[in-house]
């Protein structure tokens, strides 16, 4: 008999909540803006209270505390979204529902969705990168979500600047880290237009490809994944992929062996459903 599970993809801009089964099939979903914790969590409860869910997978924007031994486990911590800073997200849900939970990042659930049902099927180690409002990285190592003391923050690696590029970057913490010079707000700040308003041949995309290729090199050398999967709004620019592969080849200079680049640096297969699918699949792992 199929189990009824819940999933939350909690982004800094919007929340997606869904119910579905252990195969990640969505039966009902709702989407609403991320406002204050009080308003947003009330909408979460209003949706899930309609169903008898058996487990809930949560992928949240961060940084978040994922260390079960920490006093602030389950909290959103030092987020620039000030209303959510030091908010006990998991605690609020646990107080309301007496069911098992999976608590991880929004990019990790997207990675898990791609691992189980998307471009990562058949792979043991997949690295997922979302490039949108920010840049986030999730890693599946031998079928398990990777974490150390905390979750990866691979969007904030420092970049070797392209020749002649003096753009200061938009990250409030690091300026010209990967997120600061390659996320959606950086594209807009550079050009005065949102990414989808630019032509595919705009000069901005060559810089974007160079920095994303550099990130792929760093991730390849540190994680050695079987595949690198890109999602997020910026990566809907399909012209980026051949450009990234070309730049990656130059940067790596045959240092280590990687799979055929057309199968190694790829676009998300589940599209905008990767996160919510992954949250349902993650919830299935803690069924009693």
Secondary structure, DSSP 8 states (H G I E B T S, - for coil): ----EEEEEE-SSEEEEEEE-TT--EEEEEEEE---HHHHHHHHHHHHTTS--SEEEEEE-SSB---TTSTTTTEE-S-SSGGGTTEEHHHHHHHH--SEEEEEEHHHHHHHHHHHHSTTTT-S-EEEEEESSSEEEEEEETTEE--SSS---GGG-B----TT------BTTTBSBHHHHHSHHHHHHHHSS-GGGS-TT-THHHHHHHHHHHHHHHHHHHH--SEEEEESGGGG-THHHHHHHHHHHHHHTTSS----HHHHEEE-SSGGGHHHHHHHHHHHTT--
